[in-house]
Amino acid sequence: MSSTSKLSGRTFPLRKAICWGLASLAACASGASHAQSSVTLYGIIDTGVEWVNNVGAKKSSVVRVPTLTGSIPSRWGLRGKEDLGNGLSAVFVLESGFAPSQGTLNQGGRLFGRQAYVGLSGQWGTLTLGRQYSQIYWAMTGDTMGPNIYAAADLDPYLAQPRLDNAIAYSFTTSGLTVGATYSLGRDAVDPAEAGGCAGQSPTDWRACKSMSAMVKYDAATWGVAAAFDRNYGGGGTGSPLPSSSQTDTRAVIDGYVKFGPSTIGAGFLHRINHGVQTPTLSDAVSNYWWLGGTYVPLPQVVLDAQFGHISVNGGSSAGASLIAARATYLLSKRSSVYITAGHVFNQRDAAFTIDGGVIPPASSPLPGVDQTGVMVGMRHQF
């Protein structure tokens, strides 16, 4: 006598009914899991055409499409969160930077060169492991133009890309107050020197290529202030900015912003002590860098930005520079916009700062003491 089960007026062998039931339970469990999890695909495509003068020994003018950034660097990414219960969540971010002009990867050709980390988040804060930003990045609340191709940050390109491989990061936020700390077991040599590159993790020197940073900031409805400490240890060997692990490159920054209706004013001060190889620009031992900027929104679809920055090196040195930048953005929609931006750098006698950062090829460095102007027209779409 065979065993059977009746479902919806149909007769199935019992073994098939059991299998069907187990499959249904698995599907229900899977559905419950998905209901408590989320994965977001996001990105920015931002590119345009720029004109730069006084490039190289011939003081040439060039017209080109930049590879690294426009008003914001292009990127795409995946951000995920899973609810584990009792207020605990698993989180991850995978973020890839790319050049729309060529369809190639930035950050040294790495697939997820901007960010790649996984961690846990709860009432006690968030702990993450992987390639992450230094805490000084999150402290730049007073930088009103951020990673715009022409901005005060061109006087210290590290501020726009302080990413760390092999990093452990912790952050905690409550009532507008955020504290954070990051420790890297070894920065990666794929990064350019301006971005703090080194030789990675060392099995023989515990201090080589390490990095540590800490940050505290407070954001209110109409104002905010932040402070951060960032130190990179050397150990990259001969020819690197910091050949020995006993050498350090240290930055301390304090900055903030105030909002007045449709206007925002931001300012900051950064002190740097670099024990690396002496050069006519930022690698001199001591520098002080300050900036002042603002954003004004006269109409809902129009955003105007301007910024001034100045860096002085070793007090009486002639390796400093000043930079002025401006940008006008027209919002076609919540996701799409067009913009025009311009900047001019005033180099002192021994300085050769570039108006567009000059970190990613094609380089646009002027001769020492030569000023430089850049203008760019571009478009940005966010998804």
C-alpha positions in Angstrom: 0.0 0.0 0.0 1.6 3.2 -1.1 1.6 6.3 1.0 0.2 9.5 -0.5 -0.7 13.0 0.5 -3.5 15.2 -0.9 -2.7 18.8 -1.6 -5.2 21.2 -3.3 -7.2 18.3 -4.6 -4.2 16.7 -6.2 -2.5 13.4 -5.1 1.3 13.2 -4.7 3.5 10.4 -3.5 4.5 11.2 0.2 8.2 11.5 -0.7 7.4 14.2 -3.3 5.2 16.0 -0.8 7.9 16.0 1.8 10.4 17.4 -0.7 7.9 20.0 -1.8 7.4 21.1 1.8 11.1 21.3 2.5 11.6 23.4 -0.6 8.8 25.7 0.5 10.3 26.1 3.9 13.7 27.0 2.3 12.0 29.5 0.1 10.3 31.1 3.0 13.5 31.2 5.0 15.3 32.7 2.1 12.5 35.3 1.7 12.8 36.2 5.4 16.5 36.6 5.1 16.2 38.9 2.1 13.6 41.0 3.9 16.2 41.8 6.6 19.0 42.5 4.1 19.7 45.2 1.6 22.2 45.7 -1.2 22.4 49.1 -3.0 24.0 49.7 -6.3 25.2 53.4 -6.6 27.5 55.5 -8.7 28.6 58.8 -10.2 29.7 59.5 -13.8 31.4 62.9 -14.0 33.5 64.1 -16.9 34.2 67.0 -19.2 36.8 68.9 -21.2 39.4 71.1 -19.5 42.0 73.7 -20.7 45.2 74.2 -18.8 48.0 76.7 -19.6 51.8 76.9 -18.7 52.3 73.1 -18.9 56.0 71.9 -18.8 59.1 73.6 -20.0 57.5 75.0 -23.1 54.6 76.6 -21.1 52.2 74.9 -23.5 48.4 75.1 -23.3 46.5 71.8 -23.5 42.9 70.8 -24.1 42.0 67.3 -22.8 39.5 65.1 -20.9 40.9 64.5 -17.3 41.1 61.0 -16.0 40.7 61.4 -12.2 38.0 63.9 -11.4 35.6 66.6 -12.6 33.4 68.1 -9.9 33.4 64.6 -8.2 35.5 61.5 -9.1 33.5 58.9 -11.1 32.8 55.7 -9.3 30.4 52.8 -8.9 29.8 50.7 -5.9 27.8 48.2 -3.9 26.7 48.9 -0.3 25.1 46.2 1.8 23.7 45.6 5.2 22.2 42.5 6.9 20.2 42.6 10.1 21.7 40.0 12.5 19.2 40.7 15.3 19.6 42.3 18.7 20.7 45.6 17.1 23.7 44.1 15.3 24.2 44.3 11.5 26.8 43.1 9.0 27.9 45.8 6.6 30.1 46.0 3.5 31.2 48.4 0.8 32.8 47.7 -2.5 33.6 50.9 -4.5 35.4 51.2 -7.8 36.9 54.4 -9.3 37.1 54.7 -13.1 37.9 57.2 -15.8 34.9 57.8 -18.1 37.2 59.1 -20.8 38.8 55.7 -21.3 36.7 53.3 -19.4 39.7 52.3 -17.3 40.2 51.8 -13.6 41.7 54.5 -11.4 43.5 54.0 -8.1 46.4 52.1 -9.8 44.1 49.8 -11.8 42.4 48.1 -8.8 38.9 46.8 -9.2 37.7 48.3 -5.9 40.4 50.8 -5.4 38.3 53.4 -3.6 36.9 51.2 -0.8 36.6 47.5 -0.1 35.7 46.6 3.5 33.4 44.4 5.6 32.4 44.8 9.2 29.9 44.8 12.0 27.7 47.7 13.2 25.7 48.0 16.4 24.7 50.4 19.2 28.4 50.4 20.3 29.6 51.7 16.9 31.0 50.3 13.6 34.1 48.1 13.2 35.4 47.5 9.7 38.3 45.7 8.0 39.8 46.3 4.5 40.8 49.2 2.2 39.3 52.4 3.8 39.7 56.1 4.2 42.0 57.7 6.8 40.0 59.6 9.4 41.3 62.9 8.1 39.1 62.4 5.0 35.9 62.4 7.2 37.1 65.4 9.1 37.2 67.8 6.1 33.7 69.2 6.8 34.9 72.7 6.1 36.1 72.0 2.6 33.2 73.4 0.6 34.5 72.3 -2.9 35.8 68.9 -1.9 37.3 66.8 -4.7 36.6 69.4 -7.4 39.3 69.3 -10.1 40.2 72.9 -9.1 40.1 73.4 -5.3 42.2 74.5 -2.4 43.0 70.8 -1.8 45.3 70.9 -4.9 47.8 72.4 -2.5 47.8 69.0 -0.6 46.6 66.3 -2.9 46.7 63.7 -0.1 43.5 65.2 1.4 41.4 64.1 -1.6 42.5 60.5 -1.5 43.9 59.3 1.9 43.0 55.6 1.5 44.7 52.8 3.4 45.1 49.2 2.6 45.0 46.5 5.3 43.1 48.9 7.6 41.1 48.4 10.8 38.6 51.3 11.4 36.2 52.1 14.2 33.6 54.9 14.4 30.8 55.8 16.8 28.1 58.5 16.3 25.6 59.9 18.8 23.6 63.1 18.9 25.7 64.7 16.2 29.0 63.8 17.7 31.2 61.4 15.8 34.6 59.8 16.8 36.7 57.5 14.8 40.1 55.8 14.6 41.9 53.9 11.8 45.0 51.8 11.9 46.7 50.4 8.8 49.0 47.4 9.0 50.7 48.5 5.7 49.9 51.0 3.0 50.2 49.8 -0.6 52.9 50.8 -3.1 50.2 51.0 -5.9 49.2 54.4 -4.5 51.2 57.4 -5.7 53.5 59.2 -3.3 51.1 62.1 -3.0 48.4 59.7 -1.8 50.7 58.2 0.9 51.9 55.1 -1.0 54.4 52.8 0.6 55.6 49.2 0.3 52.7 47.5 2.0 52.9 45.1 5.0 56.4 44.2 6.1 57.3 40.8 7.7 60.5 42.2 9.2 59.8 45.7 10.3 56.8 46.2 12.5 56.7 49.9 11.9 57.2 50.0 8.2 54.4 51.6 6.1 52.0 51.7 9.1 49.4 54.4 9.4 47.2 55.7 12.2 44.6 58.4 12.4 41.9 59.7 14.7 39.0 62.1 14.3 36.3 63.9 16.3 33.6 66.0 14.8 30.2 67.6 15.7 27.5 68.4 13.3 24.5 70.6 14.3 21.7 71.9 12.2 23.5 75.1 11.0 27.2 74.5 11.9 29.8 71.9 12.4 33.4 71.5 13.5 36.0 68.7 13.2 39.6 67.9 14.1 41.8 65.0 13.0 45.3 63.6 13.4 46.9 61.5 10.6 50.4 59.9 10.7 52.1 57.8 8.0 55.3 55.8 8.8 57.9 55.3 6.2 59.7 52.2 5.1 59.3 52.2 1.3 63.1 52.0 0.7 65.4 54.1 -1.4 63.6 56.4 -3.8 60.4 56.6 -1.8 59.1 59.7 -0.1 59.8 58.1 3.4 62.6 55.6 2.9 63.0 54.6 6.6 60.3 53.4 9.0 61.7 55.8 11.5 60.5 58.7 9.3 56.9 60.0 9.6 54.6 62.3 7.7 52.1 63.8 10.2 49.1 66.1 9.6 46.8 67.8 12.1 43.7 69.6 10.9 40.9 71.6 12.4 38.0 73.0 10.3 34.3 73.7 10.2 31.4 75.3 8.5 28.4 77.7 9.2 25.2 77.9 7.3 23.2 81.1 6.7 20.0 80.3 4.8 21.1 79.5 1.3 24.8 80.1 2.0 27.5 78.0 3.6 30.9 79.3 4.7 33.7 76.8 5.4 37.3 77.2 6.6 40.2 75.1 7.9 43.8 75.0 9.0 46.3 72.1 8.6 49.7 71.8 10.1 52.1 69.2 8.5 55.5 67.9 9.7 57.1 65.7 7.1 60.5 64.0 7.8 60.8 62.6 4.3 63.0 63.6 1.4 63.3 67.4 1.0 61.8 68.8 -2.2 60.8 72.3 -3.2 57.1 71.6 -2.5 55.2 69.8 0.2 57.9 67.4 1.2 59.8 70.1 3.1 59.7 69.5 6.8 57.1 71.9 8.0 54.1 73.5 6.3 51.0 75.4 7.3 47.9 75.3 5.0 44.7 77.2 5.4 41.6 77.7 3.3 38.4 79.7 3.2 35.4 78.9 0.9 31.7 79.2 0.5 28.6 77.8 -1.3 25.6 79.9 -2.3 22.3 78.5 -3.7 20.5 81.5 -5.3 17.9 79.2 -7.0 17.0 75.6 -6.3 18.6 74.6 -9.6 21.8 76.8 -9.3 24.8 76.2 -7.0 27.7 78.6 -6.8 31.0 77.7 -5.1 34.3 79.6 -4.5 37.4 78.9 -2.5 40.8 80.3 -1.6 43.7 78.4 -0.1 47.3 79.2 0.8 50.3 77.1 1.9 53.5 78.3 3.4 56.5 76.0 3.8 59.2 76.3 6.5 58.2 79.8 7.4 60.4 81.9 5.1 60.7 79.4 2.3 59.7 80.4 -1.2 58.1 77.0 -1.9 54.6 78.0 -0.9 51.6 78.9 -3.1 48.1 80.3 -3.2 45.1 79.0 -5.1 41.7 80.4 -6.0 38.9 78.3 -7.5 35.2 78.8 -8.5 32.4 76.6 -9.8 28.8 77.2 -11.1 26.5 74.1 -11.3 23.1 73.9 -12.9 20.9 71.0 -11.8 19.0 69.5 -14.7 17.3 67.1 -12.2 18.0 65.5 -8.9 20.5 63.2 -10.6 21.9 65.2 -13.5 23.8 68.5 -13.7 26.1 70.5 -15.8 28.9 72.8 -14.5 31.7 75.1 -15.4 34.7 75.5 -13.0 37.9 77.4 -13.1 41.0 77.9 -11.0 44.4 79.7 -10.8 47.4 78.8 -8.7 50.0 81.4 -7.7 53.3 79.6 -7.3 56.2 81.1 -5.4 59.7 80.9 -6.7 60.5 77.3 -5.9 57.0 75.9 -6.0 55.4 73.9 -8.9 51.9 73.1 -7.7 49.5 72.2 -10.5 46.0 73.7 -10.8 44.4 70.3 -11.3 46.4 68.3 -8.7 48.8 66.7 -11.2 48.7 63.3 -9.5 47.2 61.1 -12.3 48.7 61.2 -15.9 48.7 63.1 -18.1 50.6 65.4 -15.7 50.2 69.1 -16.1 53.0 70.4 -13.9 54.4 73.9 -14.6 57.9 75.0 -14.1 58.9 76.2 -10.6 57.6 79.7 -9.9 55.2 79.6 -12.9 51.5 80.3 -12.3 48.8 78.2 -13.9 45.2 78.5 -14.9 42.6 75.8 -15.7 39.0 75.9 -16.9 36.6 72.9 -17.3 33.1 72.4 -18.6 31.5 69.1 -17.6 28.4 67.0 -16.8 27.6 64.8 -13.8 25.0 62.0 -13.4 24.3 60.2 -10.1 22.5 56.9 -9.8 
